[in-house]
């Protein structure tokens, strides 16, 4: 009788495990139930705020705003939007800056990969450009602005021996009406991201080995290196770059920080104008802002559709080129052009950073002197007395949003392994949804939604808004490392009677110590750099280093702005330095203790 009862209980457990998606070799307990539900929770966490935000921006756009005692659906918001002076220029500027900067960053990424593929120089370029990823967009914009300003570092380096300028000239940079400054800033910031995404794809063992073998075969057949890359590597590599490219395009077309610091004011880009309407004291302008947000959504969607359509057109045009047998397309010339262009880009970035540091410690600095007459720490001392609250908010919100993102990502990846099924394509797409939908669009709706549920907790609202942007990057950072874990260790532990929770905590997580630290550092860096989510979700009540830096960049002294930009860069840099040092220290300590 007891034997039959035991068999029945075992069958019930196996049946229950199958229902929850856990197939082997564990029994279902509280931990496995939580793990099995985590992908669903992840979907709800991302879909409800983003789509709910879009719905809540859609209703005010059609004048349905009960809070303002407007419950009649009309097109008044769109009518007011069309009557806005300079609307055509705003849209054109947003399209031009978003599309051109993305195209330039993508083309330069391909040129660098093609010219230096499978060489030591590619690794060196990666090491030089990788630190740029930790620089928030606002800090990067401030650095670029200081470099190209009429009295900036570039003008000082060529004056007066080349330019003849004894006084700072009248210039259009930054804030030029054509958006050149915005394009320059976005290109320099997004180029390292696309390059590292490509190198990350090549780091996958099977894919990297396959592409390098194809590249060597092409070289052995007489193809020149650049031609070999475009014919043998790029067709396989590009699908892995599509999502990062679309994320860059979506961000660039609806960016706020870069255009606010580098762009023109009469008129600014569409996204900046929408933000100004939303923050206006006249609440009726929020109806117009909501209509503008839908226009921005349509604009970004059209650019993404244009990019995807161009992919097909280019593929159809160049299909024959891949198999025409031609071994070279002026490879030697393109090699020299790429080497020179890469040196210029790296030099430009270094010069911008050097100029930023020099402005932060400059005393009296007349034009056209290359160096300040005196170096002082007064600006840092003055800033530190005022940034305690913004610094505390920045770090606290970053830690909260990052920890939550890390935990949820680990549970979802564990659900993959326990169910022995990868996350669905739909789930993978939803994870990156906040990066593909213009934040200027759904964040407005999210604010409306928070007001509808009467949620006035500014800190929680900001932390939650940050989480939506931190989560995709954390997932992207951890997924490949978690999926490469050797399952035999977990199976051995399970066979010895370890529960799923113990296997997860004591077997898997220790193996992920270094990737976890990298993911935490990346999550903190993303949170530290958030401007628009902090401004809108916090209702202006939560000050962070980023919001202060952007505010100071548009009116305060260059020296104070430089100090805030440097602090903004230093915070994520400290995180990455710790993520690099701690694994070496702990692993070294482990080896010493085992002797």
Protein Blocks (a to p, Z undefined) as FASTA:
>chain_A
ZZmmmmmmmmmmmmmmmmnopabfcdcdfklmmmmmmmmmmmmmmmmmmmmmmmmmmmmm
nopafknopabdcfklmmmmmmpghklmmmmmmmmmmmmmmmmmmmmmmmmmmmmgoiak
lmmmmmmmmmmmmpcfklmmmmmmmmmmmklmklmmmpcklnopabdcddfbehiaklmm
mmmmmmmmmmmmmmmmmmmmmmpmklmmmmmmmmmmmmmnopafklmmmmmmmmmmmmmm
mmmmmmmmmmmmmcfklmmmmmcfbdcdfklmmmmmmmpmblklmmmmmmmmmmmmmmmm
mmmmmmmmmmmmmmmmmmmmmmnopabghklmmmmmmmmmmmmmmmmmmmmmmmmmmmmm
cccdddfbfbdfbdcfklmmmmmmmmmmmmmmmmmmmmmmmmmmmmmmmmmmmmmmmnop
acdfklmmmmmmmmmpcfklmmmmmmmmmmmnopabfklmmmmmmmmmmmmmmmmmmmmm
mmmpcfklmmmmmmnopafklmmmmmmmmmmmmmmmmmmmmmmmmmmmpmklmmmmnnop
accfklmmmmmmnopafklmmmmmmmmmmmmmmmmmmmmmmmmmmmmmmmmmmZZ
